[in-house]
Amino acid sequence: MDLMDRFEKATSGGPEHRAIEDRLAVGRRASARRRASLAAGATAAVLTAAGVVWAVQPGVDSVSGKDIVASDAGSVERDSGAPESPTSTPSPPTALFRYDLDTAALEVADGVTIVRQVENPVPHKDVTSAAAVVDYRGERRWVMAAVVRGRSGWGSDIEATSSRNFGQWVHELTVLNTAQMFSDGSSDGDWVTLDSDGGLTAQNGATVVEQSTPARIDQAPADVPSAVGTIDVDGALLCVVARMLPGEDVDITYLAESEHQGCGEAVPGIDYPGAPATS
């Protein structure tokens, strides 16, 4: 059982978590500006409670803010179903890390070790942030969180592998999410536009590294302008999926290239009305 499985098993008393591929296909189909924002109510609940922390469970969908919980500072939620004996193995923590909104400290549960930590990697005066490499029983994950007090926030974590670079991942998430935390929801801040023939045109300081058209049938409807590609924004590589949806404007999704290395075929299907069912 891997780290993600153990953490999800520890929280099995609540609503069942979606499979990882389902979360990728549904939870991350939103564009960066939607993905970066928590529901206003969830954010306010965390920020107005005295002495609370923002606890993000591994694999939680950070689009809606679901399962982002407030808990008393200095405490970690435990499985209280049965008392622990001196010889029993402690249950995996329900929260891998906690982000203190007042002190900017990144705290971890018992048994989780911070191997490397970066304080305030997001270079914005209104953003408080932290990123770290953490180890739990020999398995490593990268975690990152950022918040604009009273407005919006996001958290992300990913399994650490030798094929990924921690610094690049942090930079990609910073570029991907920060500007969108202050977005008015319009498309003016998009880094690409989709041409009528399905080509990507860069704007707002972005550069198209590579692109192909059309997108796969599980990424965009057939016979409409669509494209997938890789762009460079301030040194961060981002995957792009752009498509014209029936009765809608162009829908553009941005993803961190570190999480979908090579973009293109590495990007899972992105749901849309009439999309083929995924196995």
Residue, then its C-alpha position, 0 to 999 in steps of 0.5 A: m500500500d503506497l503513501m496515497d493509499r494509506f492516507e486515503k484509508a485513514t480518512s475512509g470514514g468520510p465521503e469516498h475519495r475519487a480515483i486519482e485518474d478521476r480527479l485528474a480528468v474532472g478536478r483538474r479540468a478547470s483552467a488555472r483561474r478556476r483551479a486556483s480559487l477556493a470557494a469563498g465560504a470555505t476560505a472565510a471559515v478557515l480565516t475567521a476561526a481563531g488559531v486554526v490551520w489550513a490542513v490539506q489532505p493528499g489528493v484532495d480536489s483543491v478546486s472546490g475547497k472540499d476536505i480543506v479543514a480547520s483544526d485547533a492549532g497544535s493538534v492533528e486529527r487522528d483515527s479515534g476508532a480504537p485505542e492504541s496499544p504500546t505495540s500497535t502501529p500508529s494510524p497514518p495521519t489524516a493531514l500530511f501537512r498544516y499551513d499556519l495562516d498567521t505565522a506562515a509556518l508549515e507544520v507536519a504530522d507525527g512521523v512526517t519529516i520535512v526534508r527541505q523547506v522554502e519559505n514564501p516561494v511566491p514573490h507577491k507582497d499579498v501572498t503568504s506561501a510555503a513549499a517543502v519536501v516531506d518524507y513519510r516512512g521512506e516515501r517522499r512528497w512535495v507539498m505547497a500552499a499559498v493564501v491571500r488572506g480573506r480572498s483565495g488560496w490553494g494547496s497542492d502535493i505530488e509524489a516526488t520522483s527522480s524524473r521531477n525537479f522540486g524547484q521547477w515544480v514550485h516555480e510552475l505552480t507559482v506562475l500557474n496559480t498566483a496571477q489567477m488568485f487576483s484574476d477578475g475571471s475574464s480571459d484577458g490574462d490567458w497566455v494563449t488564444l485559440d485560432s479558428d484553425g486550431g493553432l495556439t498564439a501566445q500572448n501576455g509574455a508567454t512563448v509557445v514551445e510546441q503544439s499540435t492540433p487537433a487535441r485527442i477526442d477525450q480532450a476536445p470534441a471532434d470537428v472543432p478548433s482544438a490544440v494541445g501544447t507546451i508554453d513557457v511563461d517566465g521560465a515555467l513550462l505549462c501544458v495547455v489544452a484549448r478547445m471550442l466547446p458547443g455553445e461556449d467560448v474557447d475553454i483553455t486549461y493550464l497544467a504544471e508540466s512537472e505533473h504531466q511531463g512532456c504534455g501532449e499524451a501525458v495530459p489525461g482526458i479533460d471532461y466536456p459534454g459528450a466526451p467518450a467514457t474513460s475506462 
